[in-house]
């Protein structure tokens, strides 16, 4: 009887190991396909960015019309001497969570921005548990946002598009791209004075329109963007106050750049920091 039980246990263990091996192979193949899709989207955005027109340089009169906070930002970064920006690539590490009572998930990511047409693609691999990961791709292309999230590259957790995501991805793009001072004179942007530490930026990109308030620090660098943004709450999109912080401006790959980023939801019960990120590399073309 004991020998029979042992045989059964060995057979079950073998079956389990076989199933895990099959799952591991399937996850590896799915992961390669996911990354290949991102690589193709990145290559296409790169092609569009290199082929797109570059914005003409600002005239002295146009610069004088900017709010004082924005003019100072251009001055402290010596933006007038920089060549037009077509593409920018980042590498990042960080952690994310969906709720305050959830554990932080560490991730590594990479991101490509194009300035004309305005857009980005972002790829991240987040660790849920030992041996278990999530693959995520966030994009803003042609004025449209999209998000794909898959567990082990196999199980779809999100595959979203729509007006709410267009707004969210657009806010992310325009809130982040102004870390490159060459972009503040983009023809899609109109700036308005608020105070000696704040300016309001109005974005009009095709059918997409949005407004955000930008905070500047004592040194003249933008350190936060504030705007209403849609947040998923139990499957519903709820317009929620949101801030994107860009701190710790340092010399990185030959330019001053914010190396610490945070995404924060301002909820009735208190602020929820949803994403913390360190920028480890930046390259521009």
C-alpha positions as CSV (number, residue, x, y, z in Angstrom):
1,X,0.0,0.0,0.0
2,X,2.8,2.4,0.9
3,X,4.6,1.5,-2.3
4,X,1.5,2.2,-4.3
5,X,1.0,5.6,-2.6
6,X,4.7,6.5,-3.2
7,X,4.3,5.6,-6.9
8,X,1.2,7.8,-7.1
9,X,3.0,10.7,-5.4
10,X,6.0,10.4,-7.8
11,X,3.6,10.4,-10.8
12,X,1.9,13.5,-9.5
13,X,5.2,15.2,-8.8
14,X,6.4,14.3,-12.3
15,X,3.2,15.6,-13.9
16,X,3.5,18.9,-11.9
17,X,7.1,19.4,-12.9
18,X,6.1,18.7,-16.5
19,X,3.3,21.2,-16.4
20,X,5.6,23.8,-14.8
21,X,8.2,23.1,-17.6
22,X,5.5,23.6,-20.2
23,X,4.3,26.8,-18.6
24,X,7.9,28.1,-18.4
25,X,8.4,27.4,-22.1
26,X,5.1,29.0,-23.0
27,X,5.9,32.1,-20.9
28,X,9.3,32.4,-22.5
29,X,7.8,32.3,-26.0
30,X,5.0,34.7,-25.1
31,X,7.5,37.1,-23.5
32,X,9.6,37.1,-26.7
33,X,6.5,37.8,-28.7
34,X,5.5,40.6,-26.4
35,X,8.9,42.2,-26.6
36,X,9.0,41.8,-30.3
37,X,5.7,43.7,-30.6
38,X,7.1,46.5,-28.5
39,X,10.4,46.5,-30.6
40,X,8.3,46.9,-33.8
41,X,6.3,49.7,-32.3
42,X,9.4,51.4,-31.1
43,X,11.0,51.1,-34.5
44,X,8.0,52.6,-36.2
45,X,7.9,55.5,-33.8
46,X,11.6,56.0,-34.4
47,X,11.0,56.0,-38.1
48,X,8.2,58.6,-37.8
49,X,10.3,60.8,-35.4
50,X,13.3,60.9,-37.7
51,X,11.1,61.6,-40.8
52,X,9.0,64.2,-39.0
53,X,9.6,67.9,-39.4
54,X,11.5,69.8,-36.7
55,X,9.9,72.8,-35.1
56,X,11.5,76.2,-36.1
57,X,13.5,78.0,-33.5
58,X,11.7,80.5,-31.4
59,X,12.2,84.2,-32.2
60,X,13.3,86.5,-29.4
61,X,9.8,88.0,-29.4
62,X,8.2,84.6,-29.0
63,X,10.5,83.8,-26.1
64,X,9.6,87.2,-24.4
65,X,5.9,86.3,-24.6
66,X,6.5,83.2,-22.5
67,X,5.8,83.3,-18.7
68,X,8.8,84.3,-16.7
69,X,9.0,80.8,-15.1
70,X,9.3,79.2,-18.6
71,X,11.8,81.8,-19.8
72,X,14.0,81.1,-16.8
73,X,13.8,77.4,-17.5
74,X,15.1,78.0,-21.0
75,X,17.9,80.2,-19.6
76,X,19.1,77.8,-16.9
77,X,19.3,74.9,-19.4
78,X,20.8,77.0,-22.2
79,X,18.1,75.5,-24.4
80,X,18.6,78.1,-27.2
81,X,21.9,76.5,-28.1
82,X,20.5,73.0,-28.3
83,X,19.7,71.4,-31.7
84,X,16.1,70.5,-32.4
85,X,15.0,67.4,-30.6
86,X,13.5,64.5,-32.6
87,X,13.9,61.5,-30.4
88,X,14.7,60.8,-26.7
89,X,15.3,57.4,-25.2
90,X,15.2,56.6,-21.4
91,X,16.0,53.7,-19.2
92,X,14.3,53.5,-15.8
93,X,14.0,51.4,-12.7
94,X,11.3,51.7,-10.1
95,X,8.3,50.2,-8.4
96,X,4.5,50.5,-8.8
97,X,1.3,49.6,-7.1
98,X,-2.5,50.0,-7.7
99,X,-3.6,50.6,-4.2
100,X,-2.1,51.8,-0.9
101,X,-2.7,48.3,0.7
102,X,-0.8,46.5,-2.1
103,X,2.8,45.6,-2.1
104,X,5.2,47.5,-4.4
105,X,6.2,45.7,-7.5
106,X,9.8,46.4,-8.7
107,X,10.3,47.0,-12.4
108,X,12.8,47.8,-15.1
109,X,11.7,49.8,-18.2
110,X,12.7,51.6,-21.3
111,X,10.9,54.4,-23.2
112,X,11.2,56.2,-26.5
113,X,9.7,59.6,-27.2
114,X,9.2,61.3,-30.5
115,X,8.5,65.1,-30.8
116,X,6.9,65.1,-34.3
117,X,4.6,63.4,-34.4
118,X,4.3,63.6,-30.6
119,X,4.3,60.1,-29.1
120,X,5.9,57.6,-26.8
121,X,6.1,53.8,-26.3
122,X,7.1,52.4,-22.9
123,X,7.9,48.8,-22.0
124,X,8.3,47.4,-18.5
125,X,8.9,44.1,-16.8
126,X,7.6,44.0,-13.2
127,X,8.3,41.3,-10.7
128,X,5.1,40.1,-8.8
129,X,6.7,37.2,-7.0
130,X,9.8,35.0,-7.4
131,X,9.5,33.5,-10.9
132,X,6.4,35.5,-11.7
133,X,6.4,38.7,-13.7
134,X,4.1,41.1,-15.5
135,X,4.9,42.6,-18.9
136,X,3.4,46.0,-19.7
137,X,3.4,48.3,-22.7
138,X,2.0,51.8,-22.6
139,X,1.8,54.0,-25.7
140,X,0.7,57.4,-27.0
141,X,0.8,57.5,-30.8
142,X,-1.2,59.6,-33.2
143,X,-3.0,61.3,-30.3
144,X,-4.3,57.9,-29.0
145,X,-3.3,56.1,-25.9
146,X,-3.2,52.3,-25.4
147,X,-2.1,50.0,-22.6
148,X,-1.4,46.2,-22.6
149,X,-0.5,44.3,-19.5
150,X,0.0,40.5,-19.4
151,X,0.9,38.1,-16.6
152,X,3.9,36.0,-17.7
153,X,3.2,37.4,-21.2
154,X,0.3,34.8,-21.3
155,X,-2.7,36.1,-19.4
156,X,-4.2,39.4,-20.4
157,X,-4.7,41.7,-17.4
158,X,-5.4,44.8,-19.5
159,X,-5.8,45.7,-23.2
160,X,-7.3,49.2,-23.1
161,X,-8.0,52.0,-25.5
162,X,-10.5,54.9,-25.5
163,X,-10.9,58.6,-24.8
164,X,-10.0,58.3,-21.1
165,X,-6.8,56.6,-22.0
166,X,-6.1,59.1,-24.7
167,X,-6.2,61.9,-22.1
168,X,-4.2,59.9,-19.5
169,X,-1.4,59.0,-22.0
170,X,-1.4,62.5,-23.4
171,X,-1.0,64.0,-20.0
172,X,1.8,61.6,-19.3
173,X,3.5,62.5,-22.6
174,X,3.3,66.3,-22.3
175,X,4.0,66.2,-18.6
176,X,7.2,64.2,-19.2
177,X,8.5,65.7,-22.4
178,X,8.9,69.2,-21.0
179,X,11.8,67.7,-19.0
180,X,13.5,68.4,-22.4
181,X,13.5,72.2,-22.6
182,X,13.7,72.1,-26.4
183,X,10.0,71.1,-26.4
184,X,8.5,73.9,-24.4
185,X,8.1,76.0,-27.6
186,X,6.2,73.1,-29.4
187,X,3.5,74.4,-31.6
188,X,1.0,72.2,-29.7
189,X,1.6,74.2,-26.5
190,X,0.4,77.5,-25.2
191,X,1.7,78.8,-21.9
192,X,0.0,81.1,-19.4
193,X,1.4,82.9,-16.3
194,X,0.1,81.7,-12.9
195,X,2.7,82.9,-10.4
196,X,6.4,83.3,-9.9
197,X,6.6,79.5,-9.4
198,X,3.8,78.2,-11.6
199,X,2.7,78.3,-15.3
200,X,-0.3,76.8,-17.0
201,X,0.2,74.9,-20.2
202,X,-2.6,74.3,-22.7
203,X,-2.2,71.4,-25.1
204,X,-4.0,71.2,-28.4
205,X,-3.1,68.2,-30.5
206,X,-5.7,67.4,-33.1
207,X,-8.9,66.5,-31.3
208,X,-7.1,66.1,-28.0
209,X,-7.1,69.1,-25.7
210,X,-5.9,69.3,-22.1
211,X,-4.6,71.8,-19.5
212,X,-2.1,71.3,-16.8
213,X,-0.4,73.4,-14.2
214,X,3.4,73.2,-14.0
215,X,5.5,73.9,-10.8
216,X,9.0,75.2,-11.0
217,X,11.6,75.1,-8.2
218,X,14.0,77.8,-7.0
219,X,16.6,76.9,-9.6
220,X,14.1,77.2,-12.4
221,X,13.4,73.6,-13.3
222,X,9.9,72.1,-13.7
223,X,9.3,69.7,-10.8
224,X,5.6,68.9,-10.9
225,X,2.6,68.7,-13.3
226,X,-0.9,68.8,-12.0
227,X,-4.1,67.9,-13.9
228,X,-7.3,65.9,-13.6
229,X,-6.7,62.3,-15.0
230,X,-8.9,59.2,-15.3
231,X,-8.2,56.5,-12.8
232,X,-9.6,53.0,-13.0
233,X,-11.8,52.3,-9.9
234,X,-13.5,48.8,-10.0
235,X,-13.7,48.9,-13.7
236,X,-14.9,52.5,-14.0
237,X,-12.9,55.5,-15.2
238,X,-13.1,58.2,-12.6
239,X,-11.7,61.7,-13.2
240,X,-9.2,62.2,-10.3
241,X,-6.8,64.9,-9.3
242,X,-3.3,63.7,-10.3
243,X,0.3,65.0,-10.1
244,X,3.5,63.9,-11.9
245,X,6.7,64.9,-10.0
246,X,10.1,65.2,-11.6
247,X,12.8,65.8,-9.0
248,X,16.5,65.5,-8.4
249,X,17.7,67.4,-11.4
250,X,21.3,66.2,-12.1
251,X,23.8,66.1,-15.0
252,X,22.9,62.9,-16.8
253,X,24.5,61.9,-20.1
254,X,25.5,65.5,-20.8
255,X,22.3,67.3,-19.8
256,X,20.5,68.4,-16.7
257,X,17.6,66.0,-16.2
258,X,15.1,64.9,-13.5
259,X,16.3,61.5,-12.2
260,X,13.5,60.9,-9.7
261,X,9.9,60.6,-11.0
262,X,6.6,59.9,-9.2
263,X,3.0,59.5,-10.2
264,X,0.5,60.5,-7.5
265,X,-3.3,60.3,-7.2
266,X,-4.9,62.8,-4.8
267,X,-7.7,60.7,-3.3
268,X,-10.2,61.8,-0.6
269,X,-8.6,59.4,1.9
270,X,-5.1,60.8,1.1
271,X,-2.4,60.8,-1.6
272,X,-1.6,57.5,-3.3
273,X,1.9,57.3,-4.8
274,X,1.3,54.8,-7.6
275,X,4.7,54.9,-9.4
276,X,8.2,55.6,-8.2
277,X,10.9,55.7,-10.9
278,X,14.6,56.5,-11.2
279,X,15.9,57.5,-14.6
280,X,19.3,55.8,-15.2
281,X,20.0,56.8,-18.8
282,X,18.9,59.4,-21.3
283,X,19.9,59.7,-25.0
284,X,18.6,62.3,-27.5
285,X,18.7,62.6,-31.2
